[in-house]
């Protein structure tokens, strides 16, 4: 996956069972936050950090979603438990994780990473965390969003 390439379109279900399709957000910056799993220490810290900086994310106007291989039901419970404001999308078959080069060394999981897609539908930022024990920096993600606008 290279910067400037067209982002592959996909549709996944969120924690409420509603479909979310990337191409519906053409013209807007979209942030895909890939993470290995609900209710794990680093993933919980990552998504709670996004929650705690949510006003900054909203100020960018970007559509921000989380993606993991957990089920729709798991996402619903996880989001409710931690009052997460962003949609969590279920990539149970790992097809989207593979399309975006978010392959994990953990069996059945996505890698931890961030993809920012600009309003033209092109990859503007793509980073896989080399060590999944560290969450992405909100400041780095916000800077990538601003650069893509």
NUMAR-393822 format. One record per residue: z, y, x of N, C-alpha, C in turn; residue number from 0. Coordinates in nm, 2 decimals, decimal comma, always signed. Layout:
// NUMAR-393822
Z; Y; X; Z; Y; X; Z; Y; X; NUM;
...
END
This chain:
// NUMAR-393822
+0,00; -0,12; +0,08; +0,00; +0,00; +0,00; +0,00; +0,12; +0,09; 0;
-0,10; +0,21; +0,08; -0,12; +0,32; +0,16; -0,10; +0,45; +0,08; 1;
-0,05; +0,55; +0,15; -0,04; +0,69; +0,09; -0,19; +0,73; +0,05; 2;
-0,20; +0,79; -0,07; -0,33; +0,83; -0,12; -0,41; +0,73; -0,20; 3;
-0,37; +0,60; -0,20; -0,43; +0,50; -0,28; -0,39; +0,52; -0,42; 4;
-0,48; +0,47; -0,51; -0,44; +0,47; -0,66; -0,33; +0,37; -0,68; 5;
-0,23; +0,42; -0,76; -0,12; +0,33; -0,79; -0,17; +0,23; -0,90; 6;
-0,14; +0,10; -0,87; -0,18; +0,00; -0,97; -0,10; +0,02; -1,10; 7;
-0,17; +0,01; -1,21; -0,11; +0,03; -1,35; -0,04; -0,10; -1,38; 8;
+0,06; -0,08; -1,46; +0,14; -0,20; -1,51; +0,22; -0,16; -1,64; 9;
+0,26; -0,26; -1,71; +0,35; -0,24; -1,83; +0,46; -0,34; -1,81; 10;
+0,59; -0,29; -1,83; +0,71; -0,37; -1,82; +0,80; -0,33; -1,94; 11;
+0,89; -0,42; -1,97; +0,98; -0,39; -2,08; +1,11; -0,33; -2,02; 12;
+1,17; -0,23; -2,10; +1,29; -0,17; -2,05; +1,41; -0,24; -2,11; 13;
+1,53; -0,19; -2,09; +1,66; -0,26; -2,14; +1,67; -0,27; -2,29; 14;
+1,59; -0,19; -2,36; +1,59; -0,19; -2,51; +1,48; -0,28; -2,56; 15;
+1,40; -0,34; -2,47; +1,29; -0,42; -2,51; +1,16; -0,34; -2,54; 16;
+1,16; -0,21; -2,52; +1,04; -0,13; -2,54; +0,95; -0,14; -2,42; 17;
+0,82; -0,13; -2,44; +0,72; -0,14; -2,33; +0,71; +0,00; -2,27; 18;
+0,70; +0,00; -2,13; +0,68; +0,12; -2,05; +0,55; +0,10; -1,97; 19;
+0,46; +0,19; -1,98; +0,33; +0,17; -1,91; +0,31; +0,29; -1,82; 20;
+0,28; +0,26; -1,69; +0,26; +0,37; -1,59; +0,16; +0,47; -1,63; 21;
+0,04; +0,42; -1,67; -0,07; +0,51; -1,70; -0,04; +0,61; -1,82; 22;
+0,06; +0,58; -1,89; +0,10; +0,68; -2,00; +0,16; +0,81; -1,94; 23;
+0,19; +0,81; -1,81; +0,25; +0,92; -1,74; +0,15; +0,99; -1,65; 24;
+0,02; +0,97; -1,66; -0,07; +1,04; -1,58; -0,06; +1,19; -1,60; 25;
-0,06; +1,26; -1,49; -0,04; +1,41; -1,50; +0,10; +1,45; -1,46; 26;
+0,19; +1,35; -1,45; +0,33; +1,37; -1,41; +0,36; +1,29; -1,29; 27;
+0,45; +1,34; -1,21; +0,50; +1,26; -1,10; +0,59; +1,15; -1,15; 28;
+0,58; +1,03; -1,10; +0,66; +0,91; -1,14; +0,72; +0,86; -1,02; 29;
+0,85; +0,82; -1,04; +0,93; +0,76; -0,93; +0,97; +0,62; -0,97; 30;
+0,93; +0,52; -0,89; +0,97; +0,38; -0,91; +1,08; +0,35; -0,81; 31;
+1,20; +0,32; -0,86; +1,31; +0,28; -0,77; +1,33; +0,13; -0,78; 32;
+1,28; +0,06; -0,69; +1,30; -0,08; -0,68; +1,43; -0,12; -0,63; 33;
+1,50; -0,22; -0,69; +1,63; -0,26; -0,64; +1,64; -0,41; -0,67; 34;
+1,72; -0,48; -0,58; +1,73; -0,63; -0,60; +1,80; -0,68; -0,72; 35;
+1,90; -0,62; -0,77; +1,97; -0,68; -0,89; +2,08; -0,59; -0,95; 36;
+2,09; -0,61; -1,08; +2,20; -0,54; -1,16; +2,34; -0,60; -1,11; 37;
+2,43; -0,51; -1,12; +2,58; -0,55; -1,10; +2,60; -0,60; -0,96; 38;
+2,53; -0,56; -0,86; +2,56; -0,60; -0,72; +2,61; -0,47; -0,66; 39;
+2,69; -0,48; -0,55; +2,75; -0,36; -0,50; +2,66; -0,25; -0,46; 40;
+2,56; -0,28; -0,38; +2,47; -0,17; -0,33; +2,38; -0,12; -0,44; 41;
+2,33; -0,21; -0,52; +2,24; -0,16; -0,63; +2,32; -0,07; -0,73; 42;
+2,44; -0,11; -0,76; +2,53; -0,03; -0,85; +2,55; +0,10; -0,79; 43;
+2,58; +0,11; -0,66; +2,60; +0,24; -0,59; +2,48; +0,32; -0,59; 44;
+2,36; +0,26; -0,57; +2,23; +0,33; -0,57; +2,21; +0,39; -0,70; 45;
+2,22; +0,32; -0,81; +2,18; +0,37; -0,94; +2,29; +0,46; -1,00; 46;
+2,41; +0,44; -0,96; +2,52; +0,54; -1,00; +2,50; +0,67; -0,92; 47;
+2,45; +0,66; -0,80; +2,42; +0,79; -0,73; +2,31; +0,86; -0,79; 48;
+2,20; +0,79; -0,84; +2,10; +0,86; -0,92; +2,16; +0,92; -1,04; 49;
+2,24; +0,85; -1,11; +2,31; +0,90; -1,23; +2,39; +1,03; -1,19; 50;
+2,46; +1,03; -1,08; +2,54; +1,15; -1,04; +2,46; +1,27; -1,00; 51;
+2,33; +1,24; -0,96; +2,24; +1,35; -0,92; +2,13; +1,37; -1,03; 52;
+2,15; +1,32; -1,15; +2,05; +1,31; -1,25; +1,99; +1,45; -1,29; 53;
+2,08; +1,55; -1,29; +2,03; +1,69; -1,32; +1,93; +1,74; -1,22; 54;
+1,95; +1,70; -1,09; +1,85; +1,73; -0,99; +1,72; +1,66; -1,01; 55;
+1,73; +1,53; -1,04; +1,60; +1,45; -1,07; +1,53; +1,51; -1,19; 56;
+1,61; +1,55; -1,30; +1,54; +1,60; -1,42; +1,48; +1,74; -1,39; 57;
+1,54; +1,82; -1,30; +1,48; +1,95; -1,27; +1,34; +1,94; -1,20; 58;
+1,31; +1,82; -1,14; +1,18; +1,81; -1,08; +1,07; +1,78; -1,19; 59;
+1,11; +1,74; -1,31; +1,02; +1,70; -1,41; +0,96; +1,56; -1,40; 60;
+1,00; +1,49; -1,29; +0,94; +1,36; -1,27; +1,00; +1,25; -1,37; 61;
+0,92; +1,15; -1,40; +0,97; +1,04; -1,47; +1,02; +0,94; -1,37; 62;
+1,15; +0,91; -1,38; +1,22; +0,82; -1,29; +1,27; +0,69; -1,36; 63;
+1,22; +0,58; -1,30; +1,26; +0,45; -1,36; +1,31; +0,36; -1,25; 64;
+1,40; +0,27; -1,28; +1,44; +0,16; -1,19; +1,37; +0,03; -1,23; 65;
+1,34; -0,05; -1,13; +1,28; -0,18; -1,15; +1,35; -0,28; -1,07; 66;
+1,38; -0,39; -1,14; +1,43; -0,51; -1,07; +1,38; -0,63; -1,14; 67;
+1,41; -0,75; -1,09; +1,37; -0,87; -1,15; +1,47; -0,93; -1,25; 68;
+1,57; -0,85; -1,28; +1,67; -0,89; -1,38; +1,60; -0,88; -1,52; 69;
+1,67; -0,95; -1,62; +1,62; -0,95; -1,76; +1,64; -0,82; -1,83; 70;
+1,57; -0,81; -1,94; +1,59; -0,70; -2,03; +1,73; -0,69; -2,07; 71;
+1,79; -0,80; -2,11; +1,93; -0,80; -2,16; +2,03; -0,76; -2,04; 72;
+2,00; -0,80; -1,92; +2,09; -0,77; -1,81; +2,08; -0,62; -1,79; 73;
+1,96; -0,56; -1,79; +1,94; -0,42; -1,78; +2,01; -0,34; -1,88; 74;
+2,01; -0,38; -2,01; +2,07; -0,31; -2,11; +2,22; -0,31; -2,09; 75;
+2,28; -0,42; -2,05; +2,43; -0,42; -2,03; +2,47; -0,34; -1,91; 76;
+2,39; -0,35; -1,80; +2,41; -0,28; -1,68; +2,41; -0,13; -1,70; 77;
+2,30; -0,08; -1,77; +2,29; +0,06; -1,80; +2,40; +0,11; -1,88; 78;
+2,44; +0,03; -1,98; +2,55; +0,07; -2,07; +2,68; +0,08; -1,99; 79;
+2,71; -0,02; -1,91; +2,84; -0,03; -1,84; +2,86; +0,09; -1,75; 80;
+2,75; +0,14; -1,69; +2,76; +0,24; -1,59; +2,70; +0,38; -1,63; 81;
+2,67; +0,39; -1,76; +2,62; +0,51; -1,82; +2,50; +0,56; -1,75; 82;
+2,40; +0,47; -1,72; +2,28; +0,51; -1,64; +2,18; +0,58; -1,73; 83;
+2,13; +0,70; -1,69; +2,04; +0,78; -1,78; +1,89; +0,74; -1,76; 84;
+1,86; +0,66; -1,66; +1,72; +0,63; -1,64; +1,69; +0,49; -1,70; 85;
+1,56; +0,47; -1,73; +1,51; +0,34; -1,78; +1,51; +0,24; -1,67; 86;
+1,56; +0,12; -1,71; +1,55; +0,01; -1,61; +1,45; -0,09; -1,67; 87;
+1,35; -0,12; -1,58; +1,24; -0,20; -1,62; +1,25; -0,34; -1,56; 88;
+1,22; -0,45; -1,65; +1,24; -0,58; -1,60; +1,11; -0,64; -1,55; 89;
+1,11; -0,67; -1,42; +0,99; -0,73; -1,35; +1,03; -0,88; -1,32; 90;
+1,06; -0,95; -1,43; +1,11; -1,09; -1,41; +1,02; -1,18; -1,33; 91;
+0,89; -1,16; -1,34; +0,79; -1,25; -1,27; +0,75; -1,19; -1,13; 92;
+0,81; -1,08; -1,10; +0,79; -1,02; -0,97; +0,65; -0,97; -0,94; 93;
+0,57; -0,96; -1,04; +0,43; -0,92; -1,02; +0,42; -0,77; -0,98; 94;
+0,50; -0,69; -1,04; +0,49; -0,54; -1,00; +0,55; -0,52; -0,87; 95;
+0,66; -0,59; -0,84; +0,72; -0,58; -0,70; +0,62; -0,62; -0,60; 96;
+0,54; -0,73; -0,62; +0,44; -0,77; -0,53; +0,33; -0,67; -0,52; 97;
+0,28; -0,62; -0,63; +0,17; -0,52; -0,63; +0,21; -0,40; -0,55; 98;
+0,34; -0,36; -0,55; +0,38; -0,24; -0,47; +0,45; -0,28; -0,34; 99;
+0,42; -0,40; -0,29; +0,47; -0,44; -0,16; +0,62; -0,43; -0,15; 100;
+0,69; -0,47; -0,25; +0,84; -0,47; -0,25; +0,89; -0,62; -0,25; 101;
+0,83; -0,69; -0,15; +0,87; -0,83; -0,14; +1,01; -0,84; -0,07; 102;
+1,10; -0,92; -0,12; +1,23; -0,93; -0,06; +1,25; -1,06; +0,01; 103;
+1,34; -1,07; +0,10; +1,38; -1,19; +0,16; +1,47; -1,27; +0,07; 104;
+1,52; -1,20; -0,03; +1,61; -1,27; -0,13; +1,52; -1,34; -0,23; 105;
+1,54; -1,47; -0,25; +1,45; -1,54; -0,34; +1,46; -1,49; -0,48; 106;
+1,35; -1,47; -0,55; +1,34; -1,42; -0,68; +1,38; -1,28; -0,71; 107;
+1,39; -1,20; -0,60; +1,43; -1,06; -0,61; +1,32; -0,97; -0,56; 108;
+1,34; -0,84; -0,59; +1,26; -0,73; -0,54; +1,33; -0,68; -0,42; 109;
+1,25; -0,62; -0,33; +1,31; -0,54; -0,22; +1,37; -0,41; -0,27; 110;
+1,45; -0,35; -0,19; +1,50; -0,21; -0,23; +1,40; -0,11; -0,17; 111;
+1,34; -0,03; -0,25; +1,25; +0,07; -0,21; +1,21; +0,18; -0,31; 112;
+1,14; +0,27; -0,27; +1,10; +0,39; -0,35; +0,95; +0,41; -0,34; 113;
+0,89; +0,43; -0,46; +0,75; +0,47; -0,46; +0,74; +0,60; -0,55; 114;
+0,68; +0,70; -0,49; +0,65; +0,82; -0,57; +0,50; +0,83; -0,59; 115;
+0,46; +0,85; -0,72; +0,32; +0,86; -0,76; +0,30; +1,00; -0,81; 116;
+0,20; +1,06; -0,75; +0,17; +1,20; -0,80; +0,10; +1,21; -0,93; 117;
+0,08; +1,33; -0,98; +0,02; +1,34; -1,11; -0,13; +1,29; -1,13; 118;
-0,19; +1,27; -1,01; -0,33; +1,21; -1,01; -0,33; +1,06; -1,01; 119;
-0,21; +1,00; -1,01; -0,19; +0,86; -1,01; -0,21; +0,80; -0,87; 120;
-0,19; +0,88; -0,77; -0,20; +0,83; -0,63; -0,06; +0,81; -0,57; 121;
-0,05; +0,72; -0,48; +0,08; +0,69; -0,40; +0,10; +0,81; -0,31; 122;
+0,21; +0,88; -0,33; +0,25; +1,00; -0,25; +0,36; +0,96; -0,15; 123;
+0,43; +0,86; -0,18; +0,55; +0,82; -0,09; +0,57; +0,67; -0,12; 124;
+0,59; +0,60; -0,01; +0,62; +0,45; -0,03; +0,71; +0,41; +0,09; 125;
+0,83; +0,37; +0,05; +0,93; +0,33; +0,15; +1,01; +0,21; +0,11; 126;
+1,01; +0,11; +0,19; +1,09; -0,01; +0,17; +1,21; +0,00; +0,26; 127;
+1,33; -0,02; +0,21; +1,45; -0,01; +0,29; +1,44; -0,14; +0,39; 128;
+1,44; -0,11; +0,52; +1,44; -0,22; +0,61; +1,56; -0,31; +0,60; 129;
+1,67; -0,26; +0,57; +1,79; -0,33; +0,55; +1,84; -0,30; +0,41; 130;
+1,84; -0,40; +0,32; +1,86; -0,37; +0,18; +2,01; -0,35; +0,15; 131;
+2,09; -0,34; +0,26; +2,24; -0,31; +0,24; +2,26; -0,16; +0,23; 132;
+2,15; -0,08; +0,26; +2,16; +0,06; +0,25; +2,08; +0,11; +0,14; 133;
+2,14; +0,20; +0,06; +2,06; +0,26; -0,06; +1,98; +0,38; -0,01; 134;
+1,87; +0,41; -0,08; +1,79; +0,52; -0,04; +1,87; +0,65; -0,06; 135;
+1,84; +0,75; +0,02; +1,91; +0,88; +0,01; +1,85; +0,96; -0,11; 136;
+1,94; +1,01; -0,20; +1,89; +1,09; -0,31; +1,81; +1,21; -0,25; 137;
+1,86; +1,27; -0,15; +1,80; +1,39; -0,09; +1,66; +1,36; -0,04; 138;
+1,64; +1,24; +0,02; +1,50; +1,20; +0,06; +1,41; +1,17; -0,05; 139;
+1,46; +1,11; -0,16; +1,38; +1,08; -0,28; +1,34; +1,21; -0,34; 140;
+1,44; +1,30; -0,36; +1,41; +1,43; -0,42; +1,31; +1,51; -0,34; 141;
+1,32; +1,51; -0,21; +1,22; +1,58; -0,12; +1,08; +1,52; -0,14; 142;
+1,07; +1,39; -0,15; +0,94; +1,32; -0,17; +0,88; +1,36; -0,31; 143;
+0,97; +1,37; -0,41; +0,92; +1,41; -0,54; +0,86; +1,55; -0,53; 144;
+0,94; +1,64; -0,47; +0,89; +1,78; -0,46; +0,76; +1,79; -0,38; 145;
+0,75; +1,71; -0,28; +0,63; +1,71; -0,20; +0,51; +1,66; -0,28; 146;
+0,53; +1,57; -0,37; +0,42; +1,51; -0,45; +0,37; +1,60; -0,56; 147;
+0,45; +1,70; -0,59; +0,42; +1,79; -0,71; +0,31; +1,89; -0,67; 148;
END
